[in-house]
Each structure stands twice: as C-alpha cells, then as structure tokens.
Amino acid sequence: MVEAVKWYRKAAERGHAVAQYNLGVCYDNGDGVEKNTAEAVRWYRKAAEQGDAEAQCNLGWCYFNGNGVRRNMAVAVKWYLKAAEQGDAKAQYNLGLAYADGAGVRKDKSEAIKWLCKAAEQGHDKAKKELAALVGE
C-alpha cells in the first residue's frame, strides 16, 4: 500500500481528484500511511471541491462525526447534498437520515423518504430498512 500512496500523492499534488480522494481514504484508514483524519479531510476537501461525489460524501461524514474537523452537522448536510444530487447512494442514505432525525437540517419526513427512496432504488440495504421503518410510523 505504501507504493500506492506514493503514486496517489504524485497525482493528487497535480490536482487529480480521484487520487486526492484515494489519498484521503488512505489517511482515513491508515493504509500505507499513519492514520491522520485531519490529513484525510484535507485531501477529501480538495477532491470534493472539484466535484468528486465520494469525496463529498466522506467529507460530510467527517463533519457529521467530528473526524479530523470540528463536528458541524449543517456543513455535513451541505456536502451530503452535493454528493446525493450526483447520485451517490451512501450520501442519499446519510441525507435521508439527517432529514429523518433533524440533524443539521429541519426534521422533514417527506425529504427523508425522498432521499432514502433514491438510495434504496440503487440497492442500498440500510436505506431500504430505514425507509420501511419510516413509512411504517
């Protein structure tokens, strides 16, 4: 993995969004580098600002949980929305949960259902379960 990190870094420093995302994942998980969530956030942000949906979702997750940054639910939702609008099922699921719980946004059951449906339609199993529970309320 150390060799992969070397190449990710070269491409990431040249502005390649996918490499920036992958380098962020390496720092997030401690794969080939020492685990460093603040460094993961730095690379996720670079990729996210270029429109990489996976990086946007992961950056949202970092803000939602306070990993490498100060916890900020509203900022998490902002990044989830960007990724969800691009069709990222994980972000759609996370956004649906945020609306269901009122985390970072006003609680809104219809918005929760909308985003959970989008994720479920892509086969996201947890979204299917949450949707069933939410509709059954």
Residue pairs with C-beta under 8 A, 6 or more apart in sequence:
1 26
1 31
1 32
2 32
2 33
3 32
4 22
4 26
4 32
5 23
5 26
5 31
5 32
5 33
7 19
8 19
8 22
8 23
8 26
9 19
9 23
10 19
11 18
11 19
12 19
12 20
12 22
12 23
12 43
12 46
15 46
15 50
17 46
17 47
17 50
17 51
17 52
17 55
18 47
18 52
20 43
20 44
20 46
20 47
20 50
20 52
20 55
21 43
21 44
21 47
21 52
21 54
21 55
21 58
23 43
24 39
24 40
24 41
24 42
24 43
24 44
24 47
24 55
24 58
25 31
25 40
25 58
26 32
26 33
26 40
27 33
27 35
27 36
27 37
27 39
27 40
27 43
28 35
28 37
28 40
28 44
28 58
28 67
29 35
33 39
36 68
37 62
37 67
37 68
38 68
38 69
39 68
40 58
40 62
40 67
40 68
41 59
41 62
41 67
41 68
41 69
43 55
44 55
44 58
44 59
44 62
45 55
45 59
46 55
47 54
47 55
48 55
48 56
48 58
48 59
48 79
48 82
51 82
51 86
53 82
53 83
53 86
53 87
53 88
53 91
54 83
54 88
56 79
56 80
56 82
56 83
56 86
56 88
56 91
57 79
57 80
57 83
57 88
57 90
57 91
57 94
59 79
60 75
60 76
60 77
60 78
60 79
60 80
60 83
60 91
60 94
61 67
61 76
61 94
62 68
62 69
62 76
63 69
63 71
63 72
63 73
63 75
63 76
63 79
64 71
64 73
64 76
64 80
64 94
64 98
64 103
64 104
65 71
72 104
73 98
73 103
73 104
73 105
74 104
74 105
75 104
76 94
76 98
76 103
76 104
77 95
77 98
77 103
77 104
77 105
79 91
80 91
80 94
80 95
80 98
81 91
81 95
82 91
83 90
83 91
84 91
84 92
84 94
84 95
84 115
84 118
87 118
87 122
89 118
89 119
89 122
89 123
89 124
89 127
90 119
90 124
92 115
92 116
92 118
92 119
92 122
92 124
92 127
93 115
93 116
93 119
93 124
93 126
93 127
93 130
95 115
96 111
96 112
96 113
96 114
96 115
96 116
96 118
96 119
96 127
96 130
96 131
97 103
97 112
97 116
97 130
98 104
98 105
99 105
99 107
99 108
99 109
99 111
99 112
99 115
100 107
100 109
100 112
100 116
100 130
100 134
101 107
102 108
105 111
109 134
109 137
112 134
113 131
113 134
113 135
116 127
116 130
116 131
116 134
117 127
117 131
119 127
120 127
120 128
120 131
